[in-house]
């Protein structure tokens, strides 16, 4: 599903008057979640899931088939944990 398809779905389900209004709502949601994660805050949507960040340690490894090695620097990564309601809906329950 593309972003455009998703905006149309939001317009239908949210009963927005226009596609532009639905797109503003989607952009506001994405921007708000991004802003919270940059500030290392959790965003919990009961039944849907929780957006959070996790600190990933520095990692080194070997490129398969060669003797080359690499080191990936420590970083912060986004994480999403699915809520029970969403998990059950996806599983078909």
C-alpha positions in Angstrom: 0.0 0.0 0.0 1.4 3.4 -1.0 1.1 6.5 1.1 -1.5 7.8 -1.3 -3.5 4.6 -0.9 -3.2 4.9 2.8 -4.4 8.6 2.8 -7.5 7.5 0.8 -8.2 4.8 3.4 -7.8 7.4 6.2 -10.1 9.7 4.4 -12.8 7.0 4.1 -12.4 5.6 7.7 -12.0 9.0 9.3 -14.8 10.6 7.2 -12.6 13.5 6.2 -14.2 15.9 3.7 -11.2 15.9 1.4 -8.1 13.9 0.6 -6.0 17.0 1.6 -7.5 17.0 5.1 -6.7 13.2 5.5 -3.2 13.8 4.2 -2.7 16.6 6.8 -3.9 14.2 9.6 -1.5 11.5 8.4 1.4 14.0 8.2 0.6 15.3 11.7 0.6 11.8 13.1 3.9 10.9 11.4 5.6 14.2 12.5 4.3 13.8 16.1 5.5 10.2 16.5 8.9 11.2 14.9 9.3 14.2 17.2 8.5 12.1 20.3 11.0 9.4 19.3 13.7 11.9 18.6 13.1 13.1 22.2 13.4 9.5 23.3 9.8 9.3 24.5 7.5 6.4 24.2 4.2 6.7 22.3 1.6 4.2 23.5 -1.6 3.7 21.6 -3.7 1.3 23.7 -4.7 -1.7 21.6 -2.6 -0.6 18.6 1.0 -0.7 20.0 3.9 1.2 21.4 6.5 3.2 19.5 9.8 3.6 21.3 13.6 3.8 20.8 16.3 1.3 21.7 20.1 2.0 22.0 22.0 -0.4 19.8 25.6 -1.1 20.8 28.6 -1.0 18.4 28.8 -4.1 16.3 31.6 -5.6 14.3 31.4 -8.4 11.8 32.9 -10.1 8.8 31.7 -9.7 5.2 30.7 -13.2 4.0 33.1 -14.7 1.4 35.9 -12.3 2.1 38.4 -11.4 4.8 37.0 -7.9 5.2 35.6 -6.8 8.5 33.4 -3.9 9.4 32.3 -1.9 12.4 28.8 -0.4 12.8 28.8 2.5 15.2 26.5 2.5 18.2 23.1 4.2 17.4 19.5 4.7 18.5 16.9 2.8 16.5 13.1 3.1 16.4 11.1 0.1 17.7 7.4 -0.8 17.5 5.7 -3.4 19.7 2.3 -4.5 18.5 -0.7 -4.3 20.9 -3.0 -7.2 21.6 -5.9 -5.9 19.6 -3.8 -5.3 16.5 -2.1 -8.7 16.9 -5.5 -10.5 17.2 -6.9 -8.6 14.2 -3.9 -9.5 12.0 -4.0 -13.1 13.1 -7.7 -13.2 12.1 -9.2 -13.7 15.6 
